C-alpha cells in the first residue's frame, strides 16, 4: 500500500475510540438484557464486531500490527421471531461440489443414459456428452442424498454444506414458491441449522509427533486406498457383462 493510501494516525486513534465506545454499549446491553435472545444485545454485538474489524484493518495498514483477538464472523443467527407452534416447516439444503474428475462424471452419466435407452425410459439421448449435460443426467437419475453418499463415484469432491429448518404459520400453496425457491428466506424464522465445512477441520491441531499426521491411517492402509482408486480408474476397461446393470428409475 502506498503512503498516500495509508490511514493517518488520527484515523487509527478514532477507530480505537470507536471500539471502546462499542465495548461500553455492548456491556450496557448485556446488563439490561430482557432474555436470552434480546435483539439489543445482538445489535450491540454486531456493532462491536464491526468496530473491532475496522480498527484491526487500520492498525495493520498504518503500523503493520494486528490485535491479539480474533474478530468474530457474522455466522450467528438473529433472534427467532417465528411462530411458537409452527404449522409448517421448510427444509433448505445447499451442498457444494467441485467437479474433480470430469471424465469419471461423463462415464457414469453415459452408463445411466445407455441403461435408460436399453429399457426405453431414456430421454435426451446424447445429453451426457458434456459436463453440464452429465450433471443433469446424474441428478435426474439419483436422489441428492445418494449423490452425497456416492459423490466420489461421480467424480465430485465435497465442499461446504448447510441445512436450514425454517418455520411457517401455514403451508405454502402448491407452486407458490417454485419460481424462486430460495429468494425469501427469513433468517429470524430459522428453527435450527447444521453446517459442514472444511474450515472446521483446518482448526483442529495436528500432532506433529505422529508420522501419519495424526489421522490414524497407517502406510499400508494408504497403499490399499491407492489400489482401490486405481481399480476405479480402470472401470472403462471392463466388459459390458462385468458391469452391474443399472435400474431404471421413475421420475
C-alpha positions in Angstrom: 0.0 0.0 0.0 1.4 3.4 -0.9 1.9 6.1 1.7 -0.8 8.2 0.2 -3.4 5.5 0.7 -2.3 4.8 4.3 -4.7 5.9 7.1 -3.5 8.7 9.3 -2.6 8.2 12.9 -5.7 10.2 13.8 -7.9 7.8 11.9 -6.4 4.8 13.8 -6.9 6.6 17.1 -10.5 7.4 16.2 -11.1 3.7 15.3 -9.7 2.7 18.7 -12.0 5.1 20.4 -14.9 3.6 18.4 -14.0 0.2 19.7 -14.0 1.5 23.3 -17.4 3.0 22.8 -18.8 -0.2 21.2 -17.5 -2.2 24.2 -19.4 0.1 26.6 -22.6 -0.2 24.6 -22.3 -4.0 24.4 -21.7 -4.3 28.2 -24.6 -2.0 28.9 -26.9 -4.0 26.6 -25.8 -7.3 28.3 -26.5 -5.8 31.7 -30.0 -4.7 30.6 -31.0 -7.7 28.5 -34.5 -8.9 28.9 -33.9 -12.5 27.8 -31.6 -14.9 26.1 -32.3 -13.6 22.6 -32.5 -9.9 23.4 -32.3 -8.0 20.0 -30.4 -5.1 21.7 -27.6 -7.4 22.7 -27.5 -8.9 19.2 -27.2 -5.4 17.7 -24.6 -4.3 20.1 -22.6 -7.4 19.4 -22.6 -6.7 15.7 -21.6 -3.1 16.2 -18.7 -4.2 18.4 -17.6 -6.7 15.8 -17.7 -4.1 13.0 -15.8 -1.5 15.1 -13.1 -4.0 16.1 -12.7 -5.2 12.5 -12.3 -1.6 11.2 -9.7 -0.9 13.9 -7.8 -4.0 13.2 -7.6 -3.2 9.4 -6.5 0.4 10.1 -3.9 -0.7 12.6 -2.4 -3.1 10.2 -2.4 -0.6 7.3 -0.8 2.1 9.3 1.6 0.3 11.6 1.7 -3.3 10.2 0.4 -4.6 13.6 -2.6 -6.7 14.5 -4.8 -7.1 17.5 -4.4 -10.1 19.8 -8.1 -11.2 19.4 -10.0 -12.8 16.6 -12.8 -10.8 15.1 -16.0 -12.9 15.2 -17.6 -13.6 11.9 -21.2 -12.9 11.1 -22.2 -16.6 11.2 -24.7 -16.4 14.1 -28.5 -16.4 13.5 -30.6 -13.4 14.6 -33.1 -13.9 17.4 -36.0 -16.2 16.4 -39.2 -14.3 15.7 -41.3 -17.1 14.1 -44.4 -18.8 15.4 -44.1 -20.6 18.7 -46.1 -23.5 17.4 -45.3 -23.7 13.6 -48.0 -25.3 11.4 -45.4 -25.9 8.7 -41.7 -26.1 8.1 -39.4 -25.8 5.1 -36.0 -27.6 4.9 -33.5 -25.7 2.8 -30.3 -27.6 1.8 -27.3 -26.4 0.0 -24.4 -28.8 -0.9 -21.4 -27.6 -2.9 -19.3 -29.9 -5.1 -16.2 -29.4 -7.2 -16.1 -31.4 -10.5 -12.8 -33.1 -9.6 -12.8 -35.8 -12.3 -14.8 -34.7 -15.4 -14.1 -38.0 -17.3 -15.5 -40.1 -14.5 -18.5 -37.9 -14.3 -19.1 -38.3 -18.1 -18.5 -42.0 -17.9 -21.1 -42.5 -15.2 -23.7 -40.4 -16.9 -23.2 -42.2 -20.2 -23.8 -45.5 -18.4 -27.1 -44.2 -17.0 -28.1 -42.9 -20.4 -27.3 -46.3 -22.0 -29.3 -48.2 -19.5 -32.3 -45.8 -19.9 -32.2 -46.3 -23.7 -32.0 -50.0 -23.3 -35.1 -50.1 -21.1 -37.0 -47.5 -23.2 -37.1 -44.9 -20.4 -34.4 -42.6 -21.6 -35.0 -39.0 -22.6 -32.5 -36.6 -24.1 -30.2 -39.3 -25.6 -26.7 -37.8 -26.0 -27.1 -35.2 -23.3 -24.3 -36.8 -21.3 -21.6 -35.8 -23.7 -20.9 -32.5 -21.9 -20.2 -31.9 -18.3 -23.4 -29.8 -17.7 -25.4 -32.5 -19.6 -23.8 -35.2 -17.5 -24.7 -33.4 -14.3 -28.3 -33.1 -15.4 -28.4 -36.8 -16.2 -27.0 -37.9 -12.9 -29.1 -35.5 -10.7 -32.1 -36.6 -12.7 -31.4 -40.2 -12.0 -30.2 -40.3 -8.4 -31.6 -38.7 -5.3 -29.5 -35.8 -3.8 -28.8 -37.9 -0.7 -27.5 -40.8 -2.8 -25.2 -38.5 -4.8 -23.9 -37.1 -1.5 -23.0 -40.5 -0.2 -21.5 -41.6 -3.6 -20.0 -38.4 -4.8 -16.5 -39.8 -5.4 -18.0 -42.4 -7.8 -19.3 -39.5 -9.9 -16.1 -37.6 -10.0 -17.2 -35.0 -7.5 -15.4 -33.5 -4.5 -17.4 -32.3 -1.5 -17.4 -28.6 -0.5 -19.3 -26.8 2.2 -22.9 -27.7 3.0 -25.7 -26.3 5.2 -29.2 -27.3 6.2 -31.7 -24.8 7.5 -35.1 -25.6 9.0 -37.5 -22.6 8.9 -40.9 -22.3 10.5 -44.1 -21.1 8.8 -47.5 -20.1 10.0 -49.2 -22.0 7.2 -48.1 -24.4 4.4 -47.4 -22.7 1.1 -49.9 -23.1 -1.7 -48.9 -25.5 -4.5 -46.5 -23.9 -6.9 -46.3 -20.7 -4.9 -42.5 -20.5 -4.5 -41.2 -22.7 -7.3 -40.0 -19.8 -9.5 -37.7 -18.5 -6.8 -37.4 -21.2 -4.0 -34.6 -19.5 -2.1 -35.4 -15.9 -2.6 -37.4 -15.0 0.5 -35.7 -16.8 3.4 -36.2 -15.0 6.7 -33.2 -15.8 9.0 -35.4 -14.9 12.0 -37.6 -17.9 11.2 -34.8 -20.4 11.2 -35.5 -23.0 13.9 -32.1 -24.7 13.6 -29.2 -25.1 11.1 -26.4 -27.5 10.6 -23.2 -26.6 8.8 -20.4 -28.8 7.4 -17.2 -27.1 6.2 -13.5 -27.9 5.8 -12.9 -24.7 7.8 -13.7 -26.6 10.9 -11.3 -29.3 10.1 -8.5 -26.8 9.5 -8.9 -25.5 13.0 -8.0 -28.9 14.5 -4.4 -29.3 15.8 -2.3 -31.9 14.2 0.1 -33.9 16.3 3.5 -33.5 14.6 4.9 -36.4 16.6 2.8 -38.9 14.7 4.4 -39.9 11.4 1.0 -40.2 9.7 -0.1 -36.7 10.5 -2.3 -37.7 13.4 -5.1 -39.1 11.3 -4.6 -42.7 12.5 -4.1 -44.1 8.9 -1.1 -46.4 8.6 1.1 -46.5 5.5 -0.2 -49.9 4.4 -3.8 -48.6 4.6 -2.8 -45.7 2.3 -1.4 -48.2 -0.2 -4.8 -50.1 -0.1 -6.6 -46.8 -0.9 -4.3 -46.2 -3.8 -5.0 -49.7 -5.2 -8.8 -49.0 -4.8 -8.5 -45.7 -6.7 -6.6 -47.5 -9.4 -9.3 -50.1 -9.7 -11.9 -47.4 -10.0 -10.0 -45.6 -12.7 -9.9 -48.8 -14.8 -13.7 -49.0 -14.8 -13.8 -48.1 -18.5 -11.8 -51.2 -19.4 -14.4 -53.6 -18.0 -16.5 -55.7 -20.4 -20.2 -54.9 -20.5 -21.2 -58.2 -18.9 -19.0 -57.4 -15.9 -20.9 -54.2 -15.1 -23.8 -54.4 -12.7 -27.0 -53.4 -14.5 -28.4 -50.0 -13.5 -32.0 -50.0 -12.5 -34.2 -47.5 -14.4 -35.9 -45.2 -12.1 -39.2 -43.4 -12.4 -39.1 -39.7 -12.4 
